[in-house]
Amino acid sequence: MHLVECPRDALQGWPFPISTSDKIAYYRTLLDVGFDTLDLGSFVSPKAVPSMANTDKVLNVLEDEGLLTKDGTRALVIVANERGAKKASNFESVNDIGFPLSLSESFQQRNTGASIEEAFIRLEKIQNTCVNHSKRLVVYLSMGFGNPYGEAWHPEMLTDFSHRLNSDLDVKVIALSDTVGNADEKTVEKSFSVLTKELPNIEFGAHMHLHVTAGLGKIEAALRGGCLRFDGAMRGIGGCPMAQDDLVGNAPTERMVELFTQNGLWNVANDRAWSQAQSMAASIFADH
């Protein structure tokens, strides 16, 4: 079981500024919990995501403190092009470089300013950078379960995109993203079941967005389908503005930890750090 904590996803859309020092303090604690991966920043245009403009400063401090090499927690950053990948590759402690590829032509343009085919060209360059610098490419298939644009979507698209990413670009980690929170449990389970059987050499992940009143049905459905990599964010903060619903956010890490622990799938490595992380998240993401 690989549990990915995504403070980057939570913080980038948070409407209240978080200082660099507070962000670093929060990350220090999260790194002690025992997550498989910490999605901690991005190298994209600071105009597009101003809250991530200090990613290099954050990484420099965490590297200097030696915190990104202990306990096996991998550091992941998001990029939108080769330029961002090269910046990320300058940091020895960055293990994974993520790229958002969409099944929706409209969302790909809106999110990265490129068509899907142009995004594949970018991905080839990003993968070359990753290979040359011993980084792992993680591709997020956004709008993985449909979209609000009225564009065609069918389950085979997930299979087709995954095969192409694997055969053409040798991508080994693909996360299916329920970008607008519209996935249903049956589709989630079937999608992961088909993909994990057809492409057993790929680590498939679930980046689910849930309504605040929803249970973890979609998480459990992904589990039944064979998914063993899950993204979450403390308190369920973050998500996608395209959901057009402020009550739809990331899968809450606290609830996933409870579910996975009860089922013997994952355990917190440091209970004290876990308790502190929850307290810090409550403070950082307090109601304003």
HELIX and SHEET records of a PDB file:
HELIX    1   1 PRO A    7  LEU A   11  1                                   5    
HELIX    2   2 THR A   20  VAL A   33  1                                  14    
HELIX    3   3 PRO A   50  MET A   52  5                                   3    
HELIX    4   4 THR A   55  ASP A   64  1                                  10    
HELIX    5   5 GLU A   82  SER A   89  1                                   8    
HELIX    6   6 GLU A  105  THR A  112  1                                   8    
HELIX    7   7 ILE A  116  ASN A  132  1                                  17    
HELIX    8   8 GLU A  156  LEU A  169  1                                  14    
HELIX    9   9 GLU A  185  GLU A  198  1                                  14    
HELIX   10  10 GLY A  217  ARG A  224  1                                   8    
HELIX   11  11 MET A  234  GLY A  236  5                                   3    
HELIX   12  12 PRO A  241  ALA A  243  5                                   3    
HELIX   13  13 THR A  253  GLN A  262  1                                  10    
HELIX   14  14 ASP A  271  ILE A  284  1                                  14    
SHEET    1   A 8 GLU A 203  HIS A 207  0                                        
SHEET    2   A 8 VAL A 173  SER A 177  1                                        
SHEET    3   A 8 ARG A 136  SER A 142  1                                        
SHEET    4   A 8 VAL A  94  SER A 102  1                                        
SHEET    5   A 8 ARG A  74  VAL A  79  1                                        
SHEET    6   A 8 THR A  37  PHE A  43  1                                        
SHEET    7   A 8 HIS A   2  GLU A   5  1                                        
SHEET    8   A 8 ARG A 229  GLY A 232  1                                        
SHEET    1   B 2 HIS A 209  HIS A 211  0                                        
SHEET    2   B 2 VAL A 248  ASN A 250 -1                                        
END                                                                             
